[in-house]
Amino acid sequence: MRIEKMRGTLLFLSMILLFTNCKEVQDIQAFTEANYQLESITDVKINGVDLQQRLMTGQNLTNQERDSLLTSLTSNKLQVSGNMALHVQLPDTTSDRKLTVTKLEWLLLVSGKEALTGTVTKQLELREGLNTIALVTPVLLTEVNGQPNYEGLSRIINLINTKADIRGNVSLQIKPTIKTPVGNIPSPNFITVSGQN
């Protein structure tokens, strides 16, 4: 599995190398090898419901709102918006590098198993250091053999019901599509984003 991942990354870089200049290739390689850390997600709204406001006031979701959100999720109509603070640490910090991402697929794993996914289609630019990214994304159940993965949803609900710190059981992966002079090229692999320290 690891060899296939390395082959995919090498093929990805080789394709870009054929069509772009040396600086662009170095920038892409630097971001491929970078460490990504999720600092925070703020102003989170799920189908228009302001979760931060609810948490600050201690107001729980009503039964009707919970049912509506669950129905939206299982019918692939759930939308999340918010601001993500993503810290990017490049292996070489001596150059001013940037990367234009035209699409960002994301994958949420619970206890190492796929649960939710979605795609950010708004173009964004990543730089070394802290990046604030405005997100609007659908939230979809992952699939197993072409069927919705309700087991992943069940894991999330069980974690939330424990009312404990769930960060140790949840991980995030991203898969950017990169803008190049020859067109948009998707990364061959997902990149793991570490959580807050």
C-alpha positions in Angstrom: 0.0 0.0 0.0 2.8 2.4 0.9 4.7 1.6 -2.4 1.5 2.3 -4.4 1.1 5.7 -2.6 4.7 6.6 -3.3 4.3 5.6 -7.0 1.1 7.8 -7.2 3.0 10.8 -5.7 5.9 10.3 -8.1 3.6 10.0 -11.1 1.8 13.1 -10.0 5.0 15.1 -9.6 6.4 13.7 -12.9 3.2 14.9 -14.8 3.6 18.3 -13.4 7.3 18.4 -14.1 6.7 17.8 -17.8 4.4 20.8 -18.1 5.5 23.5 -15.6 8.6 25.4 -14.7 11.0 24.4 -11.9 9.7 26.9 -9.3 6.2 25.7 -9.7 7.3 22.1 -9.3 9.3 22.9 -6.2 6.2 24.7 -4.7 4.0 21.8 -5.4 6.5 19.3 -4.0 6.9 21.5 -0.9 3.1 21.5 -0.2 2.9 17.8 -0.9 5.5 17.2 1.8 4.1 19.9 4.2 2.6 19.3 7.7 -1.0 20.5 8.0 -2.4 21.3 11.4 -6.0 22.3 12.0 -5.9 25.2 14.5 -9.6 25.9 14.8 -13.0 26.0 13.0 -15.2 29.0 13.9 -18.5 30.5 12.8 -19.9 27.0 12.1 -23.4 26.8 10.7 -25.1 23.6 9.8 -28.0 24.2 7.4 -28.2 27.7 8.8 -28.1 26.7 12.5 -25.4 28.6 14.3 -23.7 26.0 16.5 -21.4 28.4 18.2 -24.3 30.6 19.3 -26.0 27.5 20.6 -22.9 26.4 22.6 -22.4 29.9 24.1 -26.0 30.1 25.3 -26.2 26.5 26.3 -29.2 26.0 24.0 -29.4 22.5 22.7 -30.9 21.6 19.3 -34.6 20.9 19.5 -35.8 17.4 18.6 -37.2 18.8 15.4 -33.9 20.4 14.5 -32.0 17.1 15.2 -34.5 15.1 13.1 -34.2 17.7 10.3 -30.3 17.6 10.3 -30.3 13.8 10.4 -32.7 13.7 7.4 -30.6 16.2 5.6 -27.5 14.1 6.2 -29.0 10.8 5.1 -30.4 12.5 2.0 -27.1 14.3 1.1 -28.7 17.7 1.7 -26.6 18.8 4.7 -24.5 22.0 4.2 -21.8 23.3 6.5 -20.2 26.7 6.5 -17.5 28.2 8.7 -14.0 29.5 8.8 -11.1 27.1 9.1 -7.7 28.1 10.5 -5.2 25.8 8.9 -1.5 26.0 9.7 0.9 24.9 6.9 4.5 24.0 7.8 6.6 23.6 4.7 9.8 21.5 4.8 11.8 24.5 3.4 10.8 27.9 4.8 13.5 29.9 3.0 11.3 30.6 0.0 8.0 32.4 -0.3 5.8 29.6 -1.7 2.1 29.5 -2.5 -0.2 27.0 -4.0 -3.6 27.6 -5.7 -6.2 24.9 -4.9 -9.2 24.8 -7.2 -11.0 22.0 -5.3 -10.5 20.5 -1.9 -11.9 17.1 -1.1 -12.1 16.2 2.6 -12.6 13.0 4.5 -13.5 12.7 8.2 -12.5 9.4 9.9 -13.8 8.1 13.2 -11.5 5.6 15.0 -9.6 5.3 11.7 -12.7 4.4 9.6 -14.3 6.7 7.0 -17.5 8.4 8.1 -18.2 11.7 6.3 -16.9 13.4 3.2 -17.4 16.5 1.1 -15.8 18.9 -1.4 -15.0 22.6 -1.1 -15.2 24.0 -4.7 -14.2 27.6 -4.0 -10.7 28.4 -5.2 -8.3 29.1 -2.3 -4.6 29.9 -1.9 -2.3 28.2 0.6 0.8 29.8 2.0 3.4 28.9 4.7 2.0 29.6 8.1 -1.6 30.2 9.2 -4.3 30.2 6.5 -7.8 31.3 7.1 -10.2 29.5 4.8 -13.9 30.3 4.4 -15.6 27.0 3.9 -18.9 26.1 2.4 -19.3 22.4 1.8 -21.8 19.6 1.6 -21.5 16.9 4.2 -22.1 13.5 2.7 -22.0 10.0 4.2 -19.1 7.9 2.8 -20.1 4.8 0.9 -19.4 1.1 1.2 -20.0 -0.9 -1.9 -22.1 1.9 -3.4 -24.3 2.1 -0.3 -24.4 4.9 2.4 -22.1 4.2 5.3 -24.5 4.4 8.2 -22.0 2.7 10.4 -19.7 5.8 10.2 -22.7 8.0 11.1 -23.4 5.7 14.1 -19.8 6.0 15.3 -20.1 9.9 15.2 -23.4 9.9 17.1 -22.0 7.5 19.7 -18.9 9.7 20.2 -21.0 12.9 20.6 -23.3 11.1 23.1 -20.3 10.3 25.3 -19.9 14.1 25.8 -16.2 13.5 26.1 -13.3 15.2 24.1 -13.7 13.4 20.8 -10.6 14.8 19.1 -8.5 11.7 19.8 -11.0 9.6 17.9 -11.6 11.8 14.9 -9.1 12.6 12.1 -9.3 14.8 9.0 -7.8 14.2 5.6 -7.7 16.5 2.6 -7.1 15.9 -1.1 -6.4 19.1 -3.1 -6.7 19.7 -6.8 -3.9 22.0 -7.8 -4.0 24.8 -10.4 -1.1 24.5 -12.9 -0.4 26.2 -16.3 -1.6 23.0 -18.0 -4.8 22.6 -16.0 -6.1 21.4 -12.7 -4.3 18.3 -11.4 -5.7 16.3 -8.5 -3.4 15.0 -5.8 -3.2 11.2 -6.0 -3.6 10.7 -2.3 -5.3 12.2 0.8 -3.1 14.2 3.2 -3.7 13.8 6.9 -4.3 17.0 8.9 -3.2 16.8 12.5 -5.5 18.3 15.2 -4.8 21.0 17.8 -1.9 20.3 20.2 
